[in-house]
């Protein structure tokens, strides 16, 4: 189990090796670098830490529906990048 704090990946610069270190696939690394720092935080907090949208929202100052929208838009962006090469 990987436990990370907000500070661990909240504002990961796009030129950071953090994302590359998480992935074995260069294409997945590329896809993750195409989304914003905030989108990466929401995605990682939800998928890796299994945080609730309310909890993530409290951390980044966004309401539940806003966090859910970020998460679902981000997963759709990644899906498009990975499946369609966009």
DSSP file (Angstrom, degrees, kcal/mol; ACC not computed):
  #  RESIDUE AA STRUCTURE BP1 BP2  ACC     N-H-->O    O-->H-N    N-H-->O    O-->H-N    TCO  KAPPA ALPHA  PHI   PSI    X-CA   Y-CA   Z-CA
    1    1 A X              0   0    0      0, 0.0     2,-0.6     0, 0.0    48,-0.1   0.000 360.0 360.0 360.0 134.5    0.0    0.0    0.0
    2    2 A X        -     0   0    0     46,-0.2     2,-0.5     2,-0.0     0, 0.0  -0.910 360.0-170.7-104.4 123.8    1.3    3.4   -0.9
    3    3 A X        +     0   0    0     -2,-0.6     2,-0.4    46,-0.0    46,-0.1  -0.969  10.7 174.9-116.4 123.5    0.3    6.3    1.4
    4    4 A X        -     0   0    0     -2,-0.5     2,-0.2    41,-0.1    -2,-0.0  -0.936  22.3-133.9-127.6 148.9    1.1    9.7    0.2
    5    5 A X    >>  -     0   0    0     -2,-0.4     3,-1.6     1,-0.1     4,-0.7  -0.596  33.2-103.3 -96.0 162.3    0.4   13.1    1.7
    6    6 A X  H >> S+     0   0    0      1,-0.3     4,-1.8    -2,-0.2     3,-1.1   0.879 121.8  56.4 -50.4 -43.7   -1.0   16.1   -0.2
    7    7 A X  H 34 S+     0   0    0      1,-0.2     4,-0.3     2,-0.2    -1,-0.3   0.737  93.5  70.8 -64.7 -22.5    2.4   17.7   -0.2
    8    8 A X  H <4 S-     0   0    0     -3,-1.6    -1,-0.2     1,-0.2    -2,-0.2   0.817 126.2  -4.2 -66.3 -31.0    3.9   14.6   -1.9
    9    9 A X  H X< S+     0   0    0     -3,-1.1     3,-0.8    -4,-0.7    -2,-0.2   0.270  96.0 110.7-148.5  16.9    2.2   15.3   -5.2
   10   10 A X  T 3< S+     0   0    0     -4,-1.8    31,-0.3     1,-0.3     2,-0.3   0.935  96.8  18.8 -63.7 -47.5   -0.1   18.3   -5.0
   11   11 A X  T 3  S+     0   0    0     -4,-0.3     2,-0.6    -5,-0.2    -1,-0.3  -0.536  78.8 169.3-125.2  65.6    1.9   20.6   -7.1
   12   12 A X    <   -     0   0    0     -3,-0.8    28,-0.1    -2,-0.3    29,-0.1  -0.677  34.9-126.0 -80.1 117.3    4.2   18.3   -9.1
   13   13 A X    >   -     0   0    0     -2,-0.6     3,-2.1     1,-0.1     5,-0.2  -0.286  18.0-116.7 -63.8 151.0    5.8   20.4  -11.8
   14   14 A X  T 3  S+     0   0    0      1,-0.3    -1,-0.1     3,-0.0    -2,-0.0   0.744 115.0  54.8 -61.6 -23.3    5.4   19.1  -15.3
   15   15 A X  T 3  S+     0   0    0      3,-0.0    -1,-0.3     2,-0.0     2,-0.1   0.287  84.4 121.5 -93.4  11.9    9.2   18.5  -15.6
   16   16 A X    <   -     0   0    0     -3,-2.1     4,-0.5     1,-0.1     3,-0.3  -0.426  62.1-142.8 -75.7 147.6    9.3   16.4  -12.5
   17   17 A X  S  > S+     0   0    0      1,-0.2     4,-2.6     2,-0.1     5,-0.2   0.496  83.7  92.9 -82.8  -4.9   10.6   12.8  -12.6
   18   18 A X  H  > S+     0   0    0      1,-0.2     4,-1.3     2,-0.2    -1,-0.2   0.928  87.1  43.2 -55.3 -51.1    7.9   11.8  -10.0
   19   19 A X  H >> S+     0   0    0     -3,-0.3     4,-1.1     1,-0.2     3,-0.5   0.921 113.9  51.4 -64.4 -43.2    5.3   10.8  -12.6
   20   20 A X  H 34 S+     0   0    0     -4,-0.5     3,-0.5     1,-0.2    -1,-0.2   0.877 107.2  54.1 -60.9 -37.9    7.9    8.9  -14.6
   21   21 A X  H 3< S+     0   0    0     -4,-2.6    -1,-0.2     1,-0.2    -2,-0.2   0.785 105.7  54.0 -68.0 -26.7    9.1    7.1  -11.5
   22   22 A X  H << S+     0   0    0     -4,-1.3     2,-0.3    -3,-0.5    -1,-0.2   0.756 106.1  61.3 -75.7 -24.6    5.5    5.9  -10.9
   23   23 A X     <  -     0   0    0     -4,-1.1     3,-0.0    -3,-0.5     0, 0.0  -0.796  52.7-166.1-113.6 143.9    5.1    4.4  -14.3
   24   24 A X  S    S+     0   0    0     -2,-0.3     2,-0.5     1,-0.0    -1,-0.1   0.614  78.2  78.2 -92.5 -17.0    6.8    1.7  -16.2
   25   25 A X     >  -     0   0    0      1,-0.1     4,-2.2     2,-0.0     5,-0.1  -0.814  65.7-155.4 -98.6 126.0    5.2    2.8  -19.5
   26   26 A X  H  > S+     0   0    0     -2,-0.5     4,-2.6     1,-0.2    -1,-0.1   0.865  98.7  53.6 -63.5 -35.2    6.6    5.8  -21.3
   27   27 A X  H  > S+     0   0    0      2,-0.2     4,-2.6     1,-0.2    -1,-0.2   0.890 107.8  48.9 -69.6 -38.2    3.2    6.4  -22.9
   28   28 A X  H  > S+     0   0    0      2,-0.2     4,-2.7     1,-0.2     5,-0.2   0.909 111.3  50.9 -65.2 -40.9    1.4    6.4  -19.6
   29   29 A X  H  X S+     0   0    0     -4,-2.2     4,-1.8     2,-0.2    -2,-0.2   0.939 110.5  49.3 -59.0 -46.9    4.0    8.9  -18.3
   30   30 A X  H  X S+     0   0    0     -4,-2.6     4,-0.7     1,-0.2    -2,-0.2   0.933 111.0  49.9 -57.2 -47.2    3.4   11.0  -21.4
   31   31 A X  H >< S+     0   0    0     -4,-2.6     3,-1.1     1,-0.2     4,-0.3   0.910 110.2  49.6 -60.6 -43.8   -0.4   10.8  -20.8
   32   32 A X  H >< S+     0   0    0     -4,-2.7     3,-0.9     1,-0.3    -1,-0.2   0.806 106.5  56.3 -66.5 -28.6   -0.1   11.8  -17.1
   33   33 A X  H 3< S+     0   0    0     -4,-1.8    -1,-0.3     1,-0.2    -2,-0.2   0.631  96.5  66.3 -77.9 -11.9    2.2   14.8  -18.1
   34   34 A X  T << S+     0   0    0     -3,-1.1     2,-0.2    -4,-0.7    -1,-0.2   0.582  92.3  73.2 -83.6 -10.5   -0.6   16.1  -20.4
   35   35 A X  S <  S-     0   0    0     -3,-0.9    39,-0.0    -4,-0.3     5,-0.0  -0.676  91.9 -96.9-102.4 160.6   -2.9   16.8  -17.5
   36   36 A X     >  -     0   0    0     -2,-0.2     4,-2.5     1,-0.1     5,-0.2  -0.177  31.0-108.6 -72.2 165.4   -2.6   19.6  -15.0
   37   37 A X  H  > S+     0   0    0      1,-0.2     4,-2.4     2,-0.2   -25,-0.2   0.902 121.4  50.0 -58.2 -42.8   -1.0   19.4  -11.6
   38   38 A X  H  > S+     0   0    0      2,-0.2     4,-2.5     1,-0.2    -1,-0.2   0.903 109.4  50.4 -65.9 -41.4   -4.4   19.7  -10.0
   39   39 A X  H  > S+     0   0    0      1,-0.2     4,-2.6     2,-0.2    -1,-0.2   0.906 110.4  50.4 -63.4 -40.4   -5.9   17.0  -12.2
   40   40 A X  H  X S+     0   0    0     -4,-2.5     4,-3.1     2,-0.2     5,-0.3   0.918 109.8  51.1 -62.4 -42.3   -2.9   14.7  -11.3
   41   41 A X  H  X S+     0   0    0     -4,-2.4     4,-3.2   -31,-0.3     5,-0.3   0.956 112.2  45.1 -60.0 -49.9   -3.5   15.4   -7.6
   42   42 A X  H  X S+     0   0    0     -4,-2.5     4,-2.2     1,-0.2     5,-0.3   0.925 115.3  48.2 -60.8 -45.0   -7.2   14.6   -7.8
   43   43 A X  H  X S+     0   0    0     -4,-2.6     4,-3.1    -5,-0.2     5,-0.4   0.942 116.2  42.1 -60.3 -49.7   -6.5   11.5   -9.8
   44   44 A X  H  X>S+     0   0    0     -4,-3.1     4,-2.4     2,-0.2     5,-1.6   0.900 113.6  52.0 -67.2 -41.0   -3.8   10.2   -7.5
   45   45 A X  H  <5S+     0   0    0     -4,-3.2     6,-2.4    -5,-0.3    -1,-0.2   0.904 118.5  37.5 -62.5 -40.0   -5.6   11.1   -4.3
   46   46 A X  H  <5S+     0   0    0     -4,-2.2     4,-0.3    -5,-0.3    -2,-0.2   0.935 126.5  34.3 -76.3 -47.5   -8.7    9.2   -5.5
   47   47 A X  H  <5S+     0   0    0     -4,-3.1    -3,-0.2    -5,-0.3    -2,-0.2   0.888 130.1  28.0 -80.4 -40.3   -7.0    6.3   -7.2
   48   48 A X  T  <5S+     0   0    0     -4,-2.4   -46,-0.2    -5,-0.4    -3,-0.2   0.919 133.3  29.9 -89.3 -49.3   -4.0    5.7   -5.1
   49   49 A X  S   <S-     0   0    0     -5,-1.6    -3,-0.2   -48,-0.1    -4,-0.1   0.614  94.6-136.2 -86.9 -11.3   -5.0    6.9   -1.7
   50   50 A X        +     0   0    0     -6,-0.4    -4,-0.2    -4,-0.3    -3,-0.1   0.856  41.3 170.0  58.0  38.2   -8.7    6.1   -2.2
   51   51 A X        -     0   0    0     -6,-2.4    -1,-0.2     1,-0.1     2,-0.1  -0.457  35.3-111.3 -77.0 153.1   -9.8    9.4   -0.7
   52   52 A X     >  -     0   0    0     -2,-0.1     4,-2.3     1,-0.1     5,-0.2  -0.478  25.2-114.4 -78.6 154.9  -13.4   10.5   -0.9
   53   53 A X  H  > S+     0   0    0      1,-0.2     4,-2.7     2,-0.2     5,-0.2   0.870 117.2  55.7 -58.1 -37.2  -14.3   13.5   -3.1
   54   54 A X  H  > S+     0   0    0      2,-0.2     4,-2.1     1,-0.2    -1,-0.2   0.916 107.9  48.1 -61.7 -43.0  -15.3   15.5    0.0
   55   55 A X  H  > S+     0   0    0      2,-0.2     4,-1.6     1,-0.2    -2,-0.2   0.915 112.8  47.1 -65.5 -44.2  -11.9   14.9    1.6
   56   56 A X  H  X S+     0   0    0     -4,-2.3     4,-2.1     1,-0.2     5,-0.2   0.917 110.5  54.0 -62.8 -42.6  -10.0   15.9   -1.6
   57   57 A X  H  X>S+     0   0    0     -4,-2.7     5,-1.8     1,-0.2     4,-1.6   0.891 105.5  52.5 -59.2 -41.7  -12.3   19.0   -1.9
   58   58 A X  H  <5S+     0   0    0     -4,-2.1    -1,-0.2     1,-0.2    -2,-0.2   0.873 110.7  49.2 -61.4 -36.8  -11.4   20.1    1.6
   59   59 A X  H  <5S+     0   0    0     -4,-1.6    -2,-0.2     1,-0.2    -1,-0.2   0.851 122.2  30.3 -72.9 -35.1   -7.7   19.8    0.8
   60   60 A X  H  <5S-     0   0    0     -4,-2.1    -2,-0.2     2,-0.2    -1,-0.2   0.419 109.4-111.4-109.1   2.2   -7.8   21.8   -2.4
   61   61 A X  T  <5S+     0   0    0     -4,-1.6     2,-0.4     1,-0.3    -3,-0.2   0.864  74.7 123.3  75.6  36.9  -10.7   24.1   -1.6
   62   62 A X      < -     0   0    0     -5,-1.8    -1,-0.3    -6,-0.2    -2,-0.2  -0.968  61.1-112.5-128.9 144.9  -13.3   22.7   -4.1
   63   63 A X     >  -     0   0    0     -2,-0.4     4,-2.3    -3,-0.1     3,-0.4  -0.265  37.2 -98.4 -72.5 164.8  -16.7   21.4   -3.4
   64   64 A X  H  > S+     0   0    0      1,-0.2     4,-2.6     2,-0.2     5,-0.2   0.891 123.1  48.5 -47.8 -51.8  -17.7   17.7   -3.8
   65   65 A X  H  > S+     0   0    0      1,-0.2     4,-2.3     2,-0.2    -1,-0.2   0.849 109.9  52.9 -64.9 -33.8  -19.2   18.2   -7.3
   66   66 A X  H  > S+     0   0    0     -3,-0.4     4,-2.3     2,-0.2    -1,-0.2   0.910 110.8  46.2 -66.4 -41.9  -16.2   20.2   -8.5
   67   67 A X  H  X S+     0   0    0     -4,-2.3     4,-2.8     2,-0.2    -2,-0.2   0.918 112.2  50.8 -66.5 -43.3  -13.8   17.4   -7.4
   68   68 A X  H  X S+     0   0    0     -4,-2.6     4,-2.7    -5,-0.2     5,-0.2   0.912 110.6  49.7 -60.5 -41.8  -16.0   14.8   -9.0
   69   69 A X  H  X S+     0   0    0     -4,-2.3     4,-2.5     2,-0.2     5,-0.3   0.916 111.1  48.9 -63.9 -43.3  -16.1   16.8  -12.2
   70   70 A X  H  X S+     0   0    0     -4,-2.3     4,-2.4     2,-0.2    -2,-0.2   0.937 113.0  48.4 -60.0 -46.6  -12.3   17.2  -12.2
   71   71 A X  H  X S+     0   0    0     -4,-2.8     4,-2.5     1,-0.2    -2,-0.2   0.942 114.9  42.5 -61.0 -50.1  -11.8   13.4  -11.6
   72   72 A X  H  X S+     0   0    0     -4,-2.7     4,-1.8     2,-0.2    -1,-0.2   0.873 115.1  49.6 -70.5 -36.0  -14.2   12.3  -14.3
   73   73 A X  H  X S+     0   0    0     -4,-2.5     4,-2.5    -5,-0.2    -1,-0.2   0.903 112.2  50.2 -64.0 -40.3  -13.0   14.8  -16.9
   74   74 A X  H  X S+     0   0    0     -4,-2.4     4,-2.7    -5,-0.3     5,-0.2   0.916 109.1  49.2 -66.1 -44.0   -9.4   13.8  -16.1
   75   75 A X  H  X S+     0   0    0     -4,-2.5     4,-2.3     1,-0.2    -1,-0.2   0.885 112.2  49.7 -64.3 -35.6  -10.1   10.1  -16.5
   76   76 A X  H  X S+     0   0    0     -4,-1.8     4,-2.5     2,-0.2    -2,-0.2   0.907 109.8  51.0 -67.9 -41.2  -11.8   10.8  -19.8
   77   77 A X  H  X S+     0   0    0     -4,-2.5     4,-2.5     2,-0.2    -2,-0.2   0.941 112.4  46.3 -58.6 -47.7   -8.8   12.9  -20.9
   78   78 A X  H  X S+     0   0    0     -4,-2.7     4,-3.0     1,-0.2     5,-0.3   0.898 110.3  53.3 -63.4 -40.6   -6.4   10.1  -20.1
   79   79 A X  H  X S+     0   0    0     -4,-2.3     4,-2.8    -5,-0.2     5,-0.5   0.933 110.7  47.4 -59.2 -46.1   -8.7    7.5  -21.8
   80   80 A X  H  X S+     0   0    0     -4,-2.5     4,-2.0     2,-0.2     6,-1.2   0.908 114.1  46.7 -62.7 -42.7   -8.6    9.6  -25.0
   81   81 A X  H  X S+     0   0    0     -4,-2.5     4,-1.1     5,-0.2    -2,-0.2   0.939 118.1  41.1 -64.6 -46.9   -4.9   10.1  -24.8
   82   82 A X  H  < S+     0   0    0     -4,-3.0    -2,-0.2    -5,-0.2    -1,-0.2   0.864 125.5  32.6 -73.3 -36.6   -4.2    6.4  -24.2
   83   83 A X  H  < S+     0   0    0     -4,-2.8    -3,-0.2    -5,-0.3    -2,-0.2   0.831 132.7  26.3 -90.2 -34.1   -6.7    4.9  -26.6
   84   84 A X  H  < S-     0   0    0     -4,-2.0    -3,-0.2    -5,-0.5    -2,-0.2   0.523  96.4-123.0-109.3  -8.2   -6.8    7.4  -29.4
   85   85 A X     <        0   0    0     -4,-1.1    -4,-0.2    -5,-0.5    -3,-0.1   0.781 360.0 360.0  71.0  25.4   -3.3    9.0  -29.1
   86   86 A X              0   0    0     -6,-1.2    -5,-0.2    -9,-0.1    -4,-0.1   0.452 360.0 360.0 -82.7 360.0   -4.8   12.5  -28.7
